[in-house]
Amino acid sequence: MELTVWLAYVSVIIALITFPGPVALLCMDHGLRNGRRRSFATVVGGAAASLVLMALSSLGLGAALAASETGFLVLKIIGALYLIYLGIQA
């Protein structure tokens, strides 16, 4: 990957992380409800998840899933099952 393309990619990702989204709203909600100390894990988890997504995307997982319809379907099913599990646990 060329340096200019990589810098553009990182710039867009930083902008997406910086602007309020679902993770930022979750962090604000936890901060208001539970205080600064108890919401620290939420903030760290959101940052870690963003870093993992950036790393996987930069390694080409997005292109591989776009090329494989079956792989994308399997990933969607695993994600749905995980969300169901989280709902049951809550």
PDB file of N, CA, C and O in Angstrom, chain B, residues numbered from 101:
ATOM      1  N   MET B 101       0.850  -1.169   0.000  1.00  0.00           N
ATOM      2  CA  MET B 101       0.000   0.000   0.000  1.00  0.00           C
ATOM      3  C   MET B 101       0.900   1.238   0.000  1.00  0.00           C
ATOM      4  O   MET B 101       1.884   1.310   0.736  1.00  0.00           O
ATOM      5  N   GLU B 102       0.548   2.183  -0.822  1.00  0.00           N
ATOM      6  CA  GLU B 102       1.324   3.414  -0.905  1.00  0.00           C
ATOM      7  C   GLU B 102       1.112   4.255   0.350  1.00  0.00           C
ATOM      8  O   GLU B 102       0.071   4.168   1.001  1.00  0.00           O
ATOM      9  N   LEU B 103       2.101   5.061   0.675  1.00  0.00           N
ATOM     10  CA  LEU B 103       2.046   5.880   1.878  1.00  0.00           C
ATOM     11  C   LEU B 103       0.880   6.872   1.827  1.00  0.00           C
ATOM     12  O   LEU B 103       0.219   7.089   2.842  1.00  0.00           O
ATOM     13  N   THR B 104       0.622   7.467   0.685  1.00  0.00           N
ATOM     14  CA  THR B 104      -0.465   8.454   0.591  1.00  0.00           C
ATOM     15  C   THR B 104      -1.828   7.794   0.800  1.00  0.00           C
ATOM     16  O   THR B 104      -2.704   8.368   1.447  1.00  0.00           O
ATOM     17  N   VAL B 105      -2.005   6.597   0.257  1.00  0.00           N
ATOM     18  CA  VAL B 105      -3.269   5.873   0.447  1.00  0.00           C
ATOM     19  C   VAL B 105      -3.435   5.498   1.914  1.00  0.00           C
ATOM     20  O   VAL B 105      -4.520   5.638   2.478  1.00  0.00           O
ATOM     21  N   TRP B 106      -2.362   5.022   2.525  1.00  0.00           N
ATOM     22  CA  TRP B 106      -2.418   4.636   3.932  1.00  0.00           C
ATOM     23  C   TRP B 106      -2.727   5.838   4.816  1.00  0.00           C
ATOM     24  O   TRP B 106      -3.530   5.725   5.742  1.00  0.00           O
ATOM     25  N   LEU B 107      -2.112   6.979   4.553  1.00  0.00           N
ATOM     26  CA  LEU B 107      -2.375   8.190   5.344  1.00  0.00           C
ATOM     27  C   LEU B 107      -3.819   8.654   5.174  1.00  0.00           C
ATOM     28  O   LEU B 107      -4.446   9.095   6.138  1.00  0.00           O
ATOM     29  N   ALA B 108      -4.346   8.559   3.966  1.00  0.00           N
ATOM     30  CA  ALA B 108      -5.752   8.913   3.746  1.00  0.00           C
ATOM     31  C   ALA B 108      -6.666   7.971   4.512  1.00  0.00           C
ATOM     32  O   ALA B 108      -7.649   8.404   5.114  1.00  0.00           O
ATOM     33  N   TYR B 109      -6.342   6.689   4.488  1.00  0.00           N
ATOM     34  CA  TYR B 109      -7.136   5.692   5.211  1.00  0.00           C
ATOM     35  C   TYR B 109      -7.130   5.975   6.709  1.00  0.00           C
ATOM     36  O   TYR B 109      -8.184   5.980   7.345  1.00  0.00           O
ATOM     37  N   VAL B 110      -5.960   6.208   7.268  1.00  0.00           N
ATOM     38  CA  VAL B 110      -5.844   6.483   8.702  1.00  0.00           C
ATOM     39  C   VAL B 110      -6.576   7.773   9.061  1.00  0.00           C
ATOM     40  O   VAL B 110      -7.205   7.851  10.116  1.00  0.00           O
ATOM     41  N   SER B 111      -6.502   8.777   8.202  1.00  0.00           N
ATOM     42  CA  SER B 111      -7.203  10.033   8.465  1.00  0.00           C
ATOM     43  C   SER B 111      -8.714   9.832   8.526  1.00  0.00           C
ATOM     44  O   SER B 111      -9.384  10.381   9.401  1.00  0.00           O
ATOM     45  N   VAL B 112      -9.236   9.057   7.610  1.00  0.00           N
ATOM     46  CA  VAL B 112     -10.685   8.793   7.604  1.00  0.00           C
ATOM     47  C   VAL B 112     -11.080   7.996   8.841  1.00  0.00           C
ATOM     48  O   VAL B 112     -12.105   8.288   9.457  1.00  0.00           O
ATOM     49  N   ILE B 113     -10.297   7.009   9.210  1.00  0.00           N
ATOM     50  CA  ILE B 113     -10.607   6.201  10.385  1.00  0.00           C
ATOM     51  C   ILE B 113     -10.570   7.057  11.643  1.00  0.00           C
ATOM     52  O   ILE B 113     -11.447   6.928  12.497  1.00  0.00           O
ATOM     53  N   ILE B 114      -9.585   7.920  11.773  1.00  0.00           N
ATOM     54  CA  ILE B 114      -9.506   8.804  12.943  1.00  0.00           C
ATOM     55  C   ILE B 114     -10.730   9.718  12.996  1.00  0.00           C
ATOM     56  O   ILE B 114     -11.292   9.940  14.069  1.00  0.00           O
ATOM     57  N   ALA B 115     -11.141  10.244  11.851  1.00  0.00           N
ATOM     58  CA  ALA B 115     -12.337  11.090  11.823  1.00  0.00           C
ATOM     59  C   ALA B 115     -13.578  10.297  12.228  1.00  0.00           C
ATOM     60  O   ALA B 115     -14.423  10.804  12.965  1.00  0.00           O
ATOM     61  N   LEU B 116     -13.695   9.051  11.749  1.00  0.00           N
ATOM     62  CA  LEU B 116     -14.852   8.228  12.105  1.00  0.00           C
ATOM     63  C   LEU B 116     -14.886   7.913  13.599  1.00  0.00           C
ATOM     64  O   LEU B 116     -15.955   7.867  14.207  1.00  0.00           O
ATOM     65  N   ILE B 117     -13.712   7.698  14.181  1.00  0.00           N
ATOM     66  CA  ILE B 117     -13.650   7.396  15.612  1.00  0.00           C
ATOM     67  C   ILE B 117     -13.918   8.645  16.440  1.00  0.00           C
ATOM     68  O   ILE B 117     -14.533   8.569  17.503  1.00  0.00           O
ATOM     69  N   THR B 118     -13.457   9.792  15.954  1.00  0.00           N
ATOM     70  CA  THR B 118     -13.579  11.037  16.708  1.00  0.00           C
ATOM     71  C   THR B 118     -15.024  11.529  16.783  1.00  0.00           C
ATOM     72  O   THR B 118     -15.475  11.971  17.840  1.00  0.00           O
ATOM     73  N   PHE B 119     -15.747  11.456  15.675  1.00  0.00           N
ATOM     74  CA  PHE B 119     -17.119  11.958  15.672  1.00  0.00           C
ATOM     75  C   PHE B 119     -18.014  11.023  16.472  1.00  0.00           C
ATOM     76  O   PHE B 119     -17.839   9.805  16.436  1.00  0.00           O
ATOM     77  N   PRO B 120     -18.971  11.594  17.191  1.00  0.00           N
ATOM     78  CA  PRO B 120     -19.821  10.751  18.041  1.00  0.00           C
ATOM     79  C   PRO B 120     -20.589   9.715  17.221  1.00  0.00           C
ATOM     80  O   PRO B 120     -21.192  10.013  16.190  1.00  0.00           O
ATOM     81  N   GLY B 121     -20.537   8.529  17.715  1.00  0.00           N
ATOM     82  CA  GLY B 121     -21.257   7.421  17.106  1.00  0.00           C
ATOM     83  C   GLY B 121     -21.796   6.552  18.227  1.00  0.00           C
ATOM     84  O   GLY B 121     -21.866   6.996  19.373  1.00  0.00           O
ATOM     85  N   PRO B 122     -22.177   5.326  17.917  1.00  0.00           N
ATOM     86  CA  PRO B 122     -22.740   4.454  18.938  1.00  0.00           C
ATOM     87  C   PRO B 122     -21.795   4.207  20.116  1.00  0.00           C
ATOM     88  O   PRO B 122     -22.232   4.170  21.266  1.00  0.00           O
ATOM     89  N   VAL B 123     -20.519   4.040  19.833  1.00  0.00           N
ATOM     90  CA  VAL B 123     -19.569   3.774  20.922  1.00  0.00           C
ATOM     91  C   VAL B 123     -19.417   5.004  21.805  1.00  0.00           C
ATOM     92  O   VAL B 123     -19.373   4.896  23.031  1.00  0.00           O
ATOM     93  N   ALA B 124     -19.337   6.174  21.179  1.00  0.00           N
ATOM     94  CA  ALA B 124     -19.218   7.405  21.962  1.00  0.00           C
ATOM     95  C   ALA B 124     -20.460   7.630  22.813  1.00  0.00           C
ATOM     96  O   ALA B 124     -20.355   8.044  23.968  1.00  0.00           O
ATOM     97  N   LEU B 125     -21.628   7.362  22.255  1.00  0.00           N
ATOM     98  CA  LEU B 125     -22.860   7.516  23.027  1.00  0.00           C
ATOM     99  C   LEU B 125     -22.917   6.522  24.184  1.00  0.00           C
ATOM    100  O   LEU B 125     -23.370   6.861  25.277  1.00  0.00           O
ATOM    101  N   LEU B 126     -22.461   5.299  23.943  1.00  0.00           N
ATOM    102  CA  LEU B 126     -22.418   4.302  25.007  1.00  0.00           C
ATOM    103  C   LEU B 126     -21.475   4.747  26.120  1.00  0.00           C
ATOM    104  O   LEU B 126     -21.803   4.631  27.301  1.00  0.00           O
ATOM    105  N   CYS B 127     -20.311   5.254  25.744  1.00  0.00           N
ATOM    106  CA  CYS B 127     -19.342   5.727  26.744  1.00  0.00           C
ATOM    107  C   CYS B 127     -19.905   6.895  27.545  1.00  0.00           C
ATOM    108  O   CYS B 127     -19.724   6.962  28.761  1.00  0.00           O
ATOM    109  N   MET B 128     -20.588   7.812  26.867  1.00  0.00           N
ATOM    110  CA  MET B 128     -21.187   8.947  27.589  1.00  0.00           C
ATOM    111  C   MET B 128     -22.287   8.471  28.537  1.00  0.00           C
ATOM    112  O   MET B 128     -22.394   8.951  29.665  1.00  0.00           O
ATOM    113  N   ASP B 129     -23.096   7.531  28.073  1.00  0.00           N
ATOM    114  CA  ASP B 129     -24.167   7.006  28.916  1.00  0.00           C
ATOM    115  C   ASP B 129     -23.598   6.328  30.164  1.00  0.00           C
ATOM    116  O   ASP B 129     -24.070   6.565  31.276  1.00  0.00           O
ATOM    117  N   HIS B 130     -22.593   5.494  29.974  1.00  0.00           N
ATOM    118  CA  HIS B 130     -21.979   4.817  31.122  1.00  0.00           C
ATOM    119  C   HIS B 130     -21.303   5.822  32.049  1.00  0.00           C
ATOM    120  O   HIS B 130     -21.338   5.670  33.270  1.00  0.00           O
ATOM    121  N   GLY B 131     -20.697   6.836  31.470  1.00  0.00           N
ATOM    122  CA  GLY B 131     -20.049   7.855  32.291  1.00  0.00           C
ATOM    123  C   GLY B 131     -21.046   8.618  33.142  1.00  0.00           C
ATOM    124  O   GLY B 131     -20.787   8.899  34.313  1.00  0.00           O
ATOM    125  N   LEU B 132     -22.186   8.952  32.554  1.00  0.00           N
ATOM    126  CA  LEU B 132     -23.209   9.692  33.306  1.00  0.00           C
ATOM    127  C   LEU B 132     -23.881   8.821  34.365  1.00  0.00           C
ATOM    128  O   LEU B 132     -24.219   9.298  35.448  1.00  0.00           O
ATOM    129  N   ARG B 133     -24.067   7.561  34.049  1.00  0.00           N
ATOM    130  CA  ARG B 133     -24.754   6.672  34.984  1.00  0.00           C
ATOM    131  C   ARG B 133     -23.845   6.126  36.083  1.00  0.00           C
ATOM    132  O   ARG B 133     -24.260   6.002  37.236  1.00  0.00           O
ATOM    133  N   ASN B 134     -22.604   5.800  35.722  1.00  0.00           N
ATOM    134  CA  ASN B 134     -21.745   5.068  36.647  1.00  0.00           C
ATOM    135  C   ASN B 134     -20.524   5.832  37.126  1.00  0.00           C
ATOM    136  O   ASN B 134     -19.816   5.353  38.013  1.00  0.00           O
ATOM    137  N   GLY B 135     -20.259   6.987  36.576  1.00  0.00           N
ATOM    138  CA  GLY B 135     -19.079   7.734  36.983  1.00  0.00           C
ATOM    139  C   GLY B 135     -17.869   7.401  36.140  1.00  0.00           C
ATOM    140  O   GLY B 135     -17.870   6.466  35.340  1.00  0.00           O
ATOM    141  N   ARG B 136     -16.842   8.196  36.348  1.00  0.00           N
ATOM    142  CA  ARG B 136     -15.644   8.105  35.524  1.00  0.00           C
ATOM    143  C   ARG B 136     -14.899   6.787  35.699  1.00  0.00           C
ATOM    144  O   ARG B 136     -14.484   6.173  34.716  1.00  0.00           O
ATOM    145  N   ARG B 137     -14.733   6.360  36.913  1.00  0.00           N
ATOM    146  CA  ARG B 137     -13.942   5.139  37.153  1.00  0.00           C
ATOM    147  C   ARG B 137     -14.605   3.892  36.607  1.00  0.00           C
ATOM    148  O   ARG B 137     -13.944   3.055  35.992  1.00  0.00           O
ATOM    149  N   ARG B 138     -15.894   3.758  36.822  1.00  0.00           N
ATOM    150  CA  ARG B 138     -16.582   2.539  36.392  1.00  0.00           C
ATOM    151  C   ARG B 138     -16.791   2.501  34.882  1.00  0.00           C
ATOM    152  O   ARG B 138     -16.974   1.421  34.319  1.00  0.00           O
ATOM    153  N   SER B 139     -16.768   3.651  34.213  1.00  0.00           N
ATOM    154  CA  SER B 139     -16.965   3.661  32.764  1.00  0.00           C
ATOM    155  C   SER B 139     -15.651   3.553  31.998  1.00  0.00           C
ATOM    156  O   SER B 139     -15.659   3.497  30.769  1.00  0.00           O
ATOM    157  N   PHE B 140     -14.543   3.523  32.694  1.00  0.00           N
ATOM    158  CA  PHE B 140     -13.232   3.431  32.037  1.00  0.00           C
ATOM    159  C   PHE B 140     -13.132   2.172  31.179  1.00  0.00           C
ATOM    160  O   PHE B 140     -12.580   2.224  30.080  1.00  0.00           O
ATOM    161  N   ALA B 141     -13.653   1.048  31.657  1.00  0.00           N
ATOM    162  CA  ALA B 141     -13.598  -0.206  30.892  1.00  0.00           C
ATOM    163  C   ALA B 141     -14.375  -0.083  29.583  1.00  0.00           C
ATOM    164  O   ALA B 141     -13.973  -0.660  28.573  1.00  0.00           O
ATOM    165  N   THR B 142     -15.472   0.655  29.587  1.00  0.00           N
ATOM    166  CA  THR B 142     -16.253   0.856  28.365  1.00  0.00           C
ATOM    167  C   THR B 142     -15.446   1.636  27.338  1.00  0.00           C
ATOM    168  O   THR B 142     -15.444   1.309  26.152  1.00  0.00           O
ATOM    169  N   VAL B 143     -14.766   2.663  27.809  1.00  0.00           N
ATOM    170  CA  VAL B 143     -13.952   3.483  26.908  1.00  0.00           C
ATOM    171  C   VAL B 143     -12.800   2.657  26.335  1.00  0.00           C
ATOM    172  O   VAL B 143     -12.542   2.701  25.132  1.00  0.00           O
ATOM    173  N   VAL B 144     -12.116   1.914  27.182  1.00  0.00           N
ATOM    174  CA  VAL B 144     -10.996   1.084  26.720  1.00  0.00           C
ATOM    175  C   VAL B 144     -11.501   0.008  25.758  1.00  0.00           C
ATOM    176  O   VAL B 144     -10.853  -0.269  24.749  1.00  0.00           O
ATOM    177  N   GLY B 145     -12.641  -0.594  26.058  1.00  0.00           N
ATOM    178  CA  GLY B 145     -13.207  -1.613  25.162  1.00  0.00           C
ATOM    179  C   GLY B 145     -13.579  -1.040  23.804  1.00  0.00           C
ATOM    180  O   GLY B 145     -13.338  -1.675  22.777  1.00  0.00           O
ATOM    181  N   GLY B 146     -14.158   0.139  23.788  1.00  0.00           N
ATOM    182  CA  GLY B 146     -14.504   0.779  22.513  1.00  0.00           C
ATOM    183  C   GLY B 146     -13.274   1.101  21.685  1.00  0.00           C
ATOM    184  O   GLY B 146     -13.267   0.907  20.469  1.00  0.00           O
ATOM    185  N   ALA B 147     -12.230   1.597  22.348  1.00  0.00           N
ATOM    186  CA  ALA B 147     -10.986   1.902  21.640  1.00  0.00           C
ATOM    187  C   ALA B 147     -10.328   0.626  21.119  1.00  0.00           C
ATOM    188  O   ALA B 147      -9.827   0.596  19.995  1.00  0.00           O
ATOM    189  N   ALA B 148     -10.329  -0.422  21.933  1.00  0.00           N
ATOM    190  CA  ALA B 148      -9.733  -1.688  21.507  1.00  0.00           C
ATOM    191  C   ALA B 148     -10.499  -2.282  20.324  1.00  0.00           C
ATOM    192  O   ALA B 148      -9.895  -2.797  19.383  1.00  0.00           O
ATOM    193  N   ALA B 149     -11.820  -2.206  20.377  1.00  0.00           N
ATOM    194  CA  ALA B 149     -12.626  -2.726  19.264  1.00  0.00           C
ATOM    195  C   ALA B 149     -12.340  -1.952  17.979  1.00  0.00           C
ATOM    196  O   ALA B 149     -12.245  -2.546  16.905  1.00  0.00           O
ATOM    197  N   SER B 150     -12.204  -0.646  18.084  1.00  0.00           N
ATOM    198  CA  SER B 150     -11.894   0.160  16.899  1.00  0.00           C
ATOM    199  C   SER B 150     -10.533  -0.205  16.334  1.00  0.00           C
ATOM    200  O   SER B 150     -10.369  -0.294  15.117  1.00  0.00           O
ATOM    201  N   LEU B 151      -9.562  -0.414  17.201  1.00  0.00           N
ATOM    202  CA  LEU B 151      -8.233  -0.793  16.727  1.00  0.00           C
ATOM    203  C   LEU B 151      -8.245  -2.160  16.053  1.00  0.00           C
ATOM    204  O   LEU B 151      -7.572  -2.362  15.042  1.00  0.00           O
ATOM    205  N   VAL B 152      -9.005  -3.098  16.609  1.00  0.00           N
ATOM    206  CA  VAL B 152      -9.099  -4.422  15.996  1.00  0.00           C
ATOM    207  C   VAL B 152      -9.752  -4.323  14.615  1.00  0.00           C
ATOM    208  O   VAL B 152      -9.288  -4.949  13.662  1.00  0.00           O
ATOM    209  N   LEU B 153     -10.823  -3.540  14.510  1.00  0.00           N
ATOM    210  CA  LEU B 153     -11.486  -3.380  13.222  1.00  0.00           C
ATOM    211  C   LEU B 153     -10.573  -2.727  12.201  1.00  0.00           C
ATOM    212  O   LEU B 153     -10.560  -3.121  11.035  1.00  0.00           O
ATOM    213  N   MET B 154      -9.808  -1.728  12.631  1.00  0.00           N
ATOM    214  CA  MET B 154      -8.863  -1.081  11.705  1.00  0.00           C
ATOM    215  C   MET B 154      -7.802  -2.065  11.251  1.00  0.00           C
ATOM    216  O   MET B 154      -7.457  -2.108  10.070  1.00  0.00           O
ATOM    217  N   ALA B 155      -7.282  -2.858  12.181  1.00  0.00           N
ATOM    218  CA  ALA B 155      -6.232  -3.811  11.827  1.00  0.00           C
ATOM    219  C   ALA B 155      -6.754  -4.868  10.854  1.00  0.00           C
ATOM    220  O   ALA B 155      -6.090  -5.184   9.866  1.00  0.00           O
ATOM    221  N   LEU B 156      -7.934  -5.413  11.129  1.00  0.00           N
ATOM    222  CA  LEU B 156      -8.498  -6.431  10.234  1.00  0.00           C
ATOM    223  C   LEU B 156      -8.810  -5.848   8.860  1.00  0.00           C
ATOM    224  O   LEU B 156      -8.587  -6.487   7.832  1.00  0.00           O
ATOM    225  N   SER B 157      -9.322  -4.641   8.863  1.00  0.00           N
ATOM    226  CA  SER B 157      -9.642  -4.004   7.587  1.00  0.00           C
ATOM    227  C   SER B 157      -8.381  -3.732   6.778  1.00  0.00           C
ATOM    228  O   SER B 157      -8.349  -3.942   5.566  1.00  0.00           O
ATOM    229  N   SER B 158      -7.357  -3.267   7.456  1.00  0.00           N
ATOM    230  CA  SER B 158      -6.119  -2.979   6.729  1.00  0.00           C
ATOM    231  C   SER B 158      -5.444  -4.259   6.237  1.00  0.00           C
ATOM    232  O   SER B 158      -4.694  -4.221   5.262  1.00  0.00           O
ATOM    233  N   LEU B 159      -5.694  -5.360   6.880  1.00  0.00           N
ATOM    234  CA  LEU B 159      -5.128  -6.634   6.432  1.00  0.00           C
ATOM    235  C   LEU B 159      -5.930  -7.270   5.298  1.00  0.00           C
ATOM    236  O   LEU B 159      -5.530  -8.301   4.756  1.00  0.00           O
ATOM    237  N   GLY B 160      -7.037  -6.673   4.947  1.00  0.00           N
ATOM    238  CA  GLY B 160      -7.777  -7.143   3.791  1.00  0.00           C
ATOM    239  C   GLY B 160      -8.956  -8.038   4.097  1.00  0.00           C
ATOM    240  O   GLY B 160      -9.500  -8.669   3.191  1.00  0.00           O
ATOM    241  N   LEU B 161      -9.370  -8.109   5.368  1.00  0.00           N
ATOM    242  CA  LEU B 161     -10.515  -8.957   5.685  1.00  0.00           C
ATOM    243  C   LEU B 161     -11.772  -8.461   4.972  1.00  0.00           C
ATOM    244  O   LEU B 161     -12.599  -9.259   4.531  1.00  0.00           O
ATOM    245  N   GLY B 162     -11.908  -7.156   4.862  1.00  0.00           N
ATOM    246  CA  GLY B 162     -13.075  -6.605   4.165  1.00  0.00           C
ATOM    247  C   GLY B 162     -13.141  -7.063   2.725  1.00  0.00           C
ATOM    248  O   GLY B 162     -14.211  -7.426   2.237  1.00  0.00           O
ATOM    249  N   ALA B 163     -12.017  -7.052   2.043  1.00  0.00           N
ATOM    250  CA  ALA B 163     -11.989  -7.491   0.639  1.00  0.00           C
ATOM    251  C   ALA B 163     -12.269  -8.981   0.532  1.00  0.00           C
ATOM    252  O   ALA B 163     -12.958  -9.425  -0.386  1.00  0.00           O
ATOM    253  N   ALA B 164     -11.730  -9.753   1.474  1.00  0.00           N
ATOM    254  CA  ALA B 164     -11.962 -11.195   1.441  1.00  0.00           C
ATOM    255  C   ALA B 164     -13.432 -11.515   1.679  1.00  0.00           C
ATOM    256  O   ALA B 164     -13.990 -12.385   1.010  1.00  0.00           O
ATOM    257  N   LEU B 165     -14.062 -10.827   2.618  1.00  0.00           N
ATOM    258  CA  LEU B 165     -15.481 -11.075   2.875  1.00  0.00           C
ATOM    259  C   LEU B 165     -16.349 -10.588   1.727  1.00  0.00           C
ATOM    260  O   LEU B 165     -17.383 -11.190   1.437  1.00  0.00           O
ATOM    261  N   ALA B 166     -15.946  -9.511   1.073  1.00  0.00           N
ATOM    262  CA  ALA B 166     -16.708  -9.027  -0.074  1.00  0.00           C
ATOM    263  C   ALA B 166     -16.631 -10.020  -1.229  1.00  0.00           C
ATOM    264  O   ALA B 166     -17.583 -10.149  -1.998  1.00  0.00           O
ATOM    265  N   ALA B 167     -15.521 -10.714  -1.354  1.00  0.00           N
ATOM    266  CA  ALA B 167     -15.356 -11.680  -2.435  1.00  0.00           C
ATOM    267  C   ALA B 167     -16.046 -13.010  -2.125  1.00  0.00           C
ATOM    268  O   ALA B 167     -16.407 -13.747  -3.042  1.00  0.00           O
ATOM    269  N   SER B 168     -16.232 -13.322  -0.843  1.00  0.00           N
ATOM    270  CA  SER B 168     -16.814 -14.606  -0.461  1.00  0.00           C
ATOM    271  C   SER B 168     -18.169 -14.391   0.183  1.00  0.00           C
ATOM    272  O   SER B 168     -18.259 -13.937   1.323  1.00  0.00           O
ATOM    273  N   GLU B 169     -19.208 -14.713  -0.540  1.00  0.00           N
ATOM    274  CA  GLU B 169     -20.565 -14.557  -0.022  1.00  0.00           C
ATOM    275  C   GLU B 169     -20.809 -15.509   1.154  1.00  0.00           C
ATOM    276  O   GLU B 169     -21.472 -15.140   2.124  1.00  0.00           O
ATOM    277  N   THR B 170     -20.281 -16.716   1.070  1.00  0.00           N
ATOM    278  CA  THR B 170     -20.443 -17.696   2.147  1.00  0.00           C
ATOM    279  C   THR B 170     -19.733 -17.238   3.416  1.00  0.00           C
ATOM    280  O   THR B 170     -20.278 -17.362   4.513  1.00  0.00           O
ATOM    281  N   GLY B 171     -18.526 -16.712   3.272  1.00  0.00           N
ATOM    282  CA  GLY B 171     -17.784 -16.212   4.439  1.00  0.00           C
ATOM    283  C   GLY B 171     -18.510 -15.075   5.124  1.00  0.00           C
ATOM    284  O   GLY B 171     -18.549 -15.001   6.352  1.00  0.00           O
ATOM    285  N   PHE B 172     -19.087 -14.187   4.326  1.00  0.00           N
ATOM    286  CA  PHE B 172     -19.834 -13.068   4.899  1.00  0.00           C
ATOM    287  C   PHE B 172     -21.085 -13.564   5.620  1.00  0.00           C
ATOM    288  O   PHE B 172     -21.425 -13.056   6.688  1.00  0.00           O
ATOM    289  N   LEU B 173     -21.761 -14.537   5.053  1.00  0.00           N
ATOM    290  CA  LEU B 173     -22.952 -15.104   5.687  1.00  0.00           C
ATOM    291  C   LEU B 173     -22.591 -15.766   7.014  1.00  0.00           C
ATOM    292  O   LEU B 173     -23.297 -15.591   8.007  1.00  0.00           O
ATOM    293  N   VAL B 174     -21.509 -16.517   7.035  1.00  0.00           N
ATOM    294  CA  VAL B 174     -21.064 -17.173   8.270  1.00  0.00           C
ATOM    295  C   VAL B 174     -20.738 -16.130   9.333  1.00  0.00           C
ATOM    296  O   VAL B 174     -21.111 -16.292  10.495  1.00  0.00           O
ATOM    297  N   LEU B 175     -20.045 -15.063   8.946  1.00  0.00           N
ATOM    298  CA  LEU B 175     -19.708 -14.006   9.896  1.00  0.00           C
ATOM    299  C   LEU B 175     -20.967 -13.323  10.436  1.00  0.00           C
ATOM    300  O   LEU B 175     -21.035 -13.012  11.625  1.00  0.00           O
ATOM    301  N   LYS B 176     -21.959 -13.089   9.581  1.00  0.00           N
ATOM    302  CA  LYS B 176     -23.217 -12.483  10.037  1.00  0.00           C
ATOM    303  C   LYS B 176     -23.935 -13.397  11.027  1.00  0.00           C
ATOM    304  O   LYS B 176     -24.469 -12.917  12.027  1.00  0.00           O
ATOM    305  N   ILE B 177     -23.957 -14.685  10.770  1.00  0.00           N
ATOM    306  CA  ILE B 177     -24.626 -15.634  11.666  1.00  0.00           C
ATOM    307  C   ILE B 177     -23.917 -15.686  13.008  1.00  0.00           C
ATOM    308  O   ILE B 177     -24.568 -15.702  14.052  1.00  0.00           O
ATOM    309  N   ILE B 178     -22.586 -15.713  12.993  1.00  0.00           N
ATOM    310  CA  ILE B 178     -21.828 -15.716  14.251  1.00  0.00           C
ATOM    311  C   ILE B 178     -22.105 -14.437  15.032  1.00  0.00           C
ATOM    312  O   ILE B 178     -22.286 -14.484  16.249  1.00  0.00           O
ATOM    313  N   GLY B 179     -22.139 -13.309  14.356  1.00  0.00           N
ATOM    314  CA  GLY B 179     -22.436 -12.038  15.016  1.00  0.00           C
ATOM    315  C   GLY B 179     -23.838 -12.025  15.613  1.00  0.00           C
ATOM    316  O   GLY B 179     -24.034 -11.541  16.728  1.00  0.00           O
ATOM    317  N   ALA B 180     -24.806 -12.551  14.882  1.00  0.00           N
ATOM    318  CA  ALA B 180     -26.183 -12.601  15.384  1.00  0.00           C
ATOM    319  C   ALA B 180     -26.290 -13.513  16.606  1.00  0.00           C
ATOM    320  O   ALA B 180     -26.962 -13.176  17.581  1.00  0.00           O
ATOM    321  N   LEU B 181     -25.630 -14.657  16.549  1.00  0.00           N
ATOM    322  CA  LEU B 181     -25.652 -15.569  17.701  1.00  0.00           C
ATOM    323  C   LEU B 181     -24.998 -14.929  18.927  1.00  0.00           C
ATOM    324  O   LEU B 181     -25.457 -15.115  20.054  1.00  0.00           O
ATOM    325  N   TYR B 182     -23.932 -14.180  18.694  1.00  0.00           N
ATOM    326  CA  TYR B 182     -23.281 -13.493  19.814  1.00  0.00           C
ATOM    327  C   TYR B 182     -24.190 -12.430  20.418  1.00  0.00           C
ATOM    328  O   TYR B 182     -24.239 -12.275  21.639  1.00  0.00           O
ATOM    329  N   LEU B 183     -24.908 -11.696  19.574  1.00  0.00           N
ATOM    330  CA  LEU B 183     -25.843 -10.688  20.081  1.00  0.00           C
ATOM    331  C   LEU B 183     -26.990 -11.334  20.854  1.00  0.00           C
ATOM    332  O   LEU B 183     -27.440 -10.794  21.865  1.00  0.00           O
ATOM    333  N   ILE B 184     -27.456 -12.469  20.390  1.00  0.00           N
ATOM    334  CA  ILE B 184     -28.504 -13.196  21.116  1.00  0.00           C
ATOM    335  C   ILE B 184     -27.967 -13.640  22.479  1.00  0.00           C
ATOM    336  O   ILE B 184     -28.656 -13.521  23.492  1.00  0.00           O
ATOM    337  N   TYR B 185     -26.745 -14.147  22.496  1.00  0.00           N
ATOM    338  CA  TYR B 185     -26.117 -14.547  23.759  1.00  0.00           C
ATOM    339  C   TYR B 185     -26.016 -13.361  24.713  1.00  0.00           C
ATOM    340  O   TYR B 185     -26.332 -13.491  25.896  1.00  0.00           O
ATOM    341  N   LEU B 186     -25.584 -12.220  24.218  1.00  0.00           N
ATOM    342  CA  LEU B 186     -25.478 -11.029  25.080  1.00  0.00           C
ATOM    343  C   LEU B 186     -26.851 -10.610  25.605  1.00  0.00           C
ATOM    344  O   LEU B 186     -26.984 -10.194  26.756  1.00  0.00           O
ATOM    345  N   GLY B 187     -27.868 -10.723  24.752  1.00  0.00           N
ATOM    346  CA  GLY B 187     -29.220 -10.377  25.196  1.00  0.00           C
ATOM    347  C   GLY B 187     -29.716 -11.286  26.281  1.00  0.00           C
ATOM    348  O   GLY B 187     -30.352 -10.834  27.232  1.00  0.00           O
ATOM    349  N   ILE B 188     -29.437 -12.556  26.156  1.00  0.00           N
ATOM    350  CA  ILE B 188     -29.853 -13.516  27.194  1.00  0.00           C
ATOM    351  C   ILE B 188     -29.116 -13.245  28.480  1.00  0.00           C
ATOM    352  O   ILE B 188     -29.712 -13.318  29.555  1.00  0.00           O
ATOM    353  N   GLN B 189     -27.823 -12.930  28.404  1.00  0.00           N
ATOM    354  CA  GLN B 189     -27.029 -12.646  29.600  1.00  0.00           C
ATOM    355  C   GLN B 189     -27.492 -11.386  30.312  1.00  0.00           C
ATOM    356  O   GLN B 189     -27.419 -11.296  31.538  1.00  0.00           O
ATOM    357  N   ALA B 190     -27.971 -10.408  29.538  1.00  0.00           N
ATOM    358  CA  ALA B 190     -28.427  -9.148  30.138  1.00  0.00           C
ATOM    359  C   ALA B 190     -29.757  -9.357  30.849  1.00  0.00           C
ATOM    360  O   ALA B 190     -30.308  -8.415  31.419  1.00  0.00           O
TER     361      ALA B 190
END
